[in-house]
Amino acid sequence: MKEKVEFMPDKRTWHPSPLLGQITLVTSLNSDGTSNVAPKRWISMMAFSPPLLALGCNLGHWTGRNILERKEFVVNIPGAELAEQAWKVHELPHPRPVEAAGLTPIPAIKVKPPRIEECRAHLECVLDQHLAYGQELVILGRIVAGSIDAEALQAEDPYSYLRLVVFLEGHRYGIVEQAHQLPSQPERRTGA
Ligand SMILES: Cc1cc2nc3c(=O)[nH]c(=O)nc-3n(C[C@H](O)[C@H](O)[C@H](O)COP(=O)(O)O)c2cc1C
């Protein structure tokens, strides 16, 4: 039998981390109508119908408060070229509109917070419900609109175009460089 080493459930101690979190840039609106942008990696799909995603966010963060108060947000999906930017954005002082991060806000299709032009894809969400554990929030967002760079759909391997980034630990990240197709299965362009 292979030797197994036990580790603590506290994620802050994980090295290496066995669970990945995709790095996203979440936009929300402040009370004065200006935008706020923050990197978030505790995020994942939860259900097909309704299309629900979950976001883990600290209640002390502008993003968490904005989502609870104004009930809308956009999950912007950066490519690898914006990975370092995610850490820089996190260090910027507030107020922190999209422009302060050197990025370009563009209107979303269905919600008020903006999309970020430089990102590859965008999931527009409305707050469905939330759970609070002390200062930590689990936000369930219902996806009401989505958009993606047209170039991603034209590429032979859309994943080589997207170059999605995952958080590993500390200041380390990984990049999804290419897709691997199961040899005996036909390519499927949509769904899981
Ligand atoms: C790559 C990266 C990913 C992060 N992911 C999360 C996350 O998923 N949830 C969270 O609460 N904070 C996360 N943080 C920390 C906050 O986003 C960060 O402290 C930010 O400045 C808070 O901004 P806000 O107050 O505008 O929301 C992350 C930071 C980095 C650098």
The ligand as an SDF file (V2000), in Angstrom:
LIG
                    3D

 31 33  0  0  0  0  0  0  0  0999 V2000
   -5.6730   35.1510   -6.8580 C   0  0  0  0  0  0  0  0  0  0  0  0
   -6.5520   35.5690   -5.7120 C   0  0  0  0  0  0  0  0  0  0  0  0
   -7.7410   34.9240   -5.4810 C   0  0  0  0  0  0  0  0  0  0  0  0
   -8.5810   35.2980   -4.4240 C   0  0  0  0  0  0  0  0  0  0  0  0
   -9.7400   34.6210   -4.2030 N   0  0  0  0  0  0  0  0  0  0  0  0
  -10.5810   34.9920   -3.1950 C   0  0  0  0  0  0  0  0  0  0  0  0
  -11.8250   34.3080   -2.9810 C   0  0  0  0  0  0  0  0  0  0  0  0
  -12.1890   33.3910   -3.7040 O   0  0  0  0  0  0  0  0  0  0  0  0
  -12.6230   34.7400   -1.9600 N   0  0  0  0  0  0  0  0  0  0  0  0
  -12.2740   35.7790   -1.1600 C   0  0  0  0  0  0  0  0  0  0  0  0
  -13.0460   36.1440   -0.2610 O   0  0  0  0  0  0  0  0  0  0  0  0
  -11.0990   36.4390   -1.3410 N   0  0  0  0  0  0  0  0  0  0  0  0
  -10.2570   36.0760   -2.3440 C   0  0  0  0  0  0  0  0  0  0  0  0
   -9.0740   36.7470   -2.5580 N   0  0  0  0  0  0  0  0  0  0  0  0
   -8.7700   37.8790   -1.7150 C   0  0  0  0  0  0  0  0  0  0  0  0
   -9.5990   39.1140   -2.1010 C   0  0  0  0  0  0  0  0  0  0  0  0
  -10.1780   39.0850   -3.3540 O   0  0  0  0  0  0  0  0  0  0  0  0
   -8.7980   40.3710   -1.9490 C   0  0  0  0  0  0  0  0  0  0  0  0
   -8.4100   40.5400   -0.6130 O   0  0  0  0  0  0  0  0  0  0  0  0
   -9.5000   41.5930   -2.4700 C   0  0  0  0  0  0  0  0  0  0  0  0
   -8.6430   42.6820   -2.2920 O   0  0  0  0  0  0  0  0  0  0  0  0
  -10.8450   41.8990   -1.8350 C   0  0  0  0  0  0  0  0  0  0  0  0
  -11.4340   42.8730   -2.6510 O   0  0  0  0  0  0  0  0  0  0  0  0
  -12.8900   43.4030   -2.4140 P   0  0  0  0  0  0  0  0  0  0  0  0
  -12.9300   43.9600   -0.9970 O   0  0  0  0  0  0  0  0  0  0  0  0
  -13.0210   44.4960   -3.4330 O   0  0  0  0  0  0  0  0  0  0  0  0
  -13.8360   42.2790   -2.6250 O   0  0  0  0  0  0  0  0  0  0  0  0
   -8.2120   36.3730   -3.5880 C   0  0  0  0  0  0  0  0  0  0  0  0
   -6.9910   37.0400   -3.8150 C   0  0  0  0  0  0  0  0  0  0  0  0
   -6.1780   36.6330   -4.8700 C   0  0  0  0  0  0  0  0  0  0  0  0
   -4.8810   37.3640   -5.0920 C   0  0  0  0  0  0  0  0  0  0  0  0
  1  2  1  0
  2  3  1  0
  2 30  2  0
  3  4  2  0
  4  5  1  0
  4 28  1  0
  5  6  2  0
  6  7  1  0
  6 13  1  0
  7  8  2  0
  7  9  1  0
  9 10  1  0
 10 11  2  0
 10 12  1  0
 12 13  2  0
 13 14  1  0
 14 15  1  0
 14 28  1  0
 15 16  1  0
 16 17  1  0
 16 18  1  0
 18 19  1  0
 18 20  1  0
 20 21  1  0
 20 22  1  0
 22 23  1  0
 23 24  1  0
 24 25  2  0
 24 26  1  0
 24 27  1  0
 28 29  2  0
 29 30  1  0
 30 31  1  0
M  END
$$$$
